[in-house]
Amino acid sequence: MNNVAPLGPVYQAGTLAGNPLAMSAGIAALKQLVTPNLYEQVNQNAERLVAGLRKAIAETNVPAQVNATHSLATIFFTTNP
């Protein structure tokens, strides 16, 4: 910590920096990351969400594409893949 301002040359600041609630939430989130099969569950939920989005797009003829890999997904409003 001697390198961080005001003692040292490294300046660090942010809206939630040092906020006790934000720090507690971060610690709780990190503890959850070691839950067995967590990533598999997250990926399965994401696959269901993406399938539902693609179905809704097809049923409503909205010009959109859903790009996804594992738990990351995004919608592009275009007819082109």
C-alpha positions in Angstrom: 0.0 0.0 0.0 3.0 2.3 0.2 2.9 2.6 -3.6 -0.7 3.9 -3.6 -1.4 7.6 -3.2 -1.2 9.5 -1.0 1.9 7.6 0.1 3.1 6.6 -3.3 3.0 7.5 -7.0 0.1 5.2 -8.0 -3.3 6.9 -8.0 -6.3 4.7 -7.6 -9.9 5.9 -7.3 -13.4 4.8 -8.4 -17.0 5.3 -7.5 -17.1 2.1 -5.4 -13.4 2.0 -4.3 -13.3 1.0 -0.7 -17.1 1.1 -0.4 -17.9 -1.6 2.3 -21.1 -2.8 0.6 -19.3 -3.1 -2.8 -16.4 -4.9 -1.2 -18.7 -7.3 0.6 -20.6 -8.0 -2.6 -17.3 -8.7 -4.4 -16.0 -11.1 -1.8 -19.4 -12.9 -1.8 -19.2 -13.2 -5.6 -15.7 -14.5 -5.5 -16.7 -17.2 -3.0 -19.5 -18.3 -5.3 -17.0 -18.9 -8.2 -15.7 -22.1 -6.5 -19.2 -23.7 -6.4 -19.0 -27.1 -8.1 -20.5 -27.1 -11.6 -21.2 -23.4 -11.4 -19.9 -22.7 -14.9 -21.8 -25.6 -16.4 -25.0 -24.3 -14.8 -24.4 -20.8 -16.1 -23.7 -22.1 -19.6 -26.8 -24.3 -19.6 -28.9 -21.3 -18.5 -27.3 -19.1 -21.2 -28.1 -21.8 -23.8 -31.7 -21.8 -22.8 -31.9 -18.0 -22.9 -30.3 -17.9 -26.4 -32.6 -20.7 -27.7 -35.6 -18.7 -26.4 -34.3 -15.5 -28.0 -33.8 -17.2 -31.3 -37.3 -18.7 -31.1 -38.9 -15.4 -30.3 -37.0 -13.7 -33.2 -38.1 -16.4 -35.6 -41.7 -16.3 -34.5 -41.9 -12.5 -34.7 -39.9 -12.1 -37.9 -37.7 -9.5 -36.3 -34.5 -8.9 -38.4 -32.1 -10.0 -35.8 -29.3 -12.5 -35.1 -28.1 -13.8 -31.8 -24.4 -14.5 -31.5 -23.3 -16.6 -28.6 -20.5 -18.6 -27.1 -20.8 -20.3 -23.7 -22.4 -17.8 -21.4 -21.8 -14.7 -23.6 -24.5 -13.6 -26.0 -25.5 -10.5 -27.9 -28.3 -9.6 -30.3 -27.6 -7.8 -33.6 -30.6 -6.3 -35.3 -29.8 -7.2 -38.9 -30.7 -9.9 -41.3 -27.1 -10.8 -42.0 -25.3 -13.3 -39.7 
